[in-house]
Amino acid sequence: MISAIVTAPPYADFLAEVAAHPIVGGLRLNTVMPLKDGPAEALERLSKLGQPLWVDLKGRQLRVVGAAIPPFSEVFLSHRITVQTPVDAWFGDGRERARVVAVDGNRLILEDGPRRLVGPGESVNIPHPSLQVEGTLTETDRAYLTAMKPLGLKNVMLSYVESPADAAEVRELLPEAEILLKIETQRGLAYARTHKAGQGHLMAARGDLYVEVARPHRIVTALREIVQADPEAVVASRLFNSLAYGPIPDSADLGDAAFLLSLGYKTFLFGDDICFRRDSTLAALNLLELLAAELRP
């Protein structure tokens, strides 16, 4: 039986309809979403939709703080880092690259910037083995964990898991936490091979993992390794993205989802790209349901 976890825009008026879809098994709150009244109000409201609510903490994931408008030569990050320079950094979905010539705490000094505005909250990937990120949970992560406790909420997604200490840090603040461990880096893959589902089920978080594997074809091996390490692993991101631009999916999107089903993935997380609109969200859910039925022995 397949199921889907759907990203929930906090103020969308179609969430009750989505939550009632037969294959929906949970909702995800992306904690970079702006909120009017803080975490507690949004958590309480979304938790009443009748589906498990998963709170997606960013952990050590590098994100842009503030906006960088071309022409520019510096970008501020959510964490302080160290890395050997010069080194390449990738922004957003991995299509924009810039050369980092120096690092000063949480400031990247660039040789030349991406040819577009880089906005607050965008992810930054530096797939180099010398990268070290200072700290794990952000202040926003901690605020959400604090707000979850009195509401009895315990479902957490944790980005960029690379060490057993990462899950332990979450459980210090929320001892009863059920954690989906997002595998997004080479170190994360090594963690998955070693620890499997010992601290929580794994998630193949393909958005950043696709960039971090460095050679595009290696994503196939990474996806296979994760589901072999944890047969109940979730697969996330880059799913049915063509539906964000129209009602007809690309054939590549259909083949991609069919491949993931053939690998043994049974739970799919739909990301931000298609979940801001009712029609694209429901179309993706219907397509996944039909594909699973088509491939059923």
WOPEKA-V687096 format. One record per residue. RES is the residue in one letter. PSI is psi as a letter, one per 40 degrees, with the letter a starting at -180 (NA if undefined). Layout:
res: {RES/RES}
psi: {PSI/PSI}
This chain:
res: {M/I/S/A/I/V/T/A/P/P/Y/A/D/F/L/A/E/V/A/A/H/P/I/V/G/G/L/R/L/N/T/V/M/P/L/K/D/G/P/A/E/A/L/E/R/L/S/K/L/G/Q/P/L/W/V/D/L/K/G/R/Q/L/R/V/V/G/A/A/I/P/P/F/S/E/V/F/L/S/H/R/I/T/V/Q/T/P/V/D/A/W/F/G/D/G/R/E/R/A/R/V/V/A/V/D/G/N/R/L/I/L/E/D/G/P/R/R/L/V/G/P/G/E/S/V/N/I/P/H/P/S/L/Q/V/E/G/T/L/T/E/T/D/R/A/Y/L/T/A/M/K/P/L/G/L/K/N/V/M/L/S/Y/V/E/S/P/A/D/A/A/E/V/R/E/L/L/P/E/A/E/I/L/L/K/I/E/T/Q/R/G/L/A/Y/A/R/T/H/K/A/G/Q/G/H/L/M/A/A/R/G/D/L/Y/V/E/V/A/R/P/H/R/I/V/T/A/L/R/E/I/V/Q/A/D/P/E/A/V/V/A/S/R/L/F/N/S/L/A/Y/G/P/I/P/D/S/A/D/L/G/D/A/A/F/L/L/S/L/G/Y/K/T/F/L/F/G/D/D/I/C/F/R/R/D/S/T/L/A/A/L/N/L/L/E/L/L/A/A/E/L/R/P}
psi: {h/i/i/i/h/h/h/h/h/d/e/i/e/e/d/d/d/d/d/e/i/d/e/h/e/i/i/h/h/h/e/e/h/i/i/d/e/i/d/d/d/d/d/d/d/d/e/e/e/e/i/h/h/h/h/g/i/e/b/e/h/h/i/h/h/a/i/h/h/i/h/i/e/i/h/h/i/e/i/i/i/i/i/h/i/i/i/i/i/h/i/b/e/e/e/h/i/i/h/h/e/i/h/g/b/e/h/h/h/i/d/i/i/i/f/i/h/h/i/h/e/i/i/h/h/g/g/h/e/e/h/h/h/h/i/c/i/i/d/d/d/d/d/d/d/d/d/d/d/e/e/e/i/e/h/h/h/h/i/f/h/e/i/d/d/d/d/d/d/d/e/d/d/g/d/e/h/h/h/h/h/h/h/e/i/d/d/d/d/d/d/d/d/d/e/b/f/d/e/i/i/i/h/g/g/d/d/d/d/d/d/d/e/d/h/d/e/e/d/d/d/d/d/d/d/d/d/d/d/g/e/e/i/i/h/i/i/f/h/f/d/d/e/e/e/i/e/h/i/i/d/d/d/d/d/d/d/d/d/d/d/d/d/e/h/e/h/h/h/h/a/d/d/e/e/e/i/d/d/d/d/d/d/d/d/d/d/d/d/d/d/d/d/d/e/h/NA}
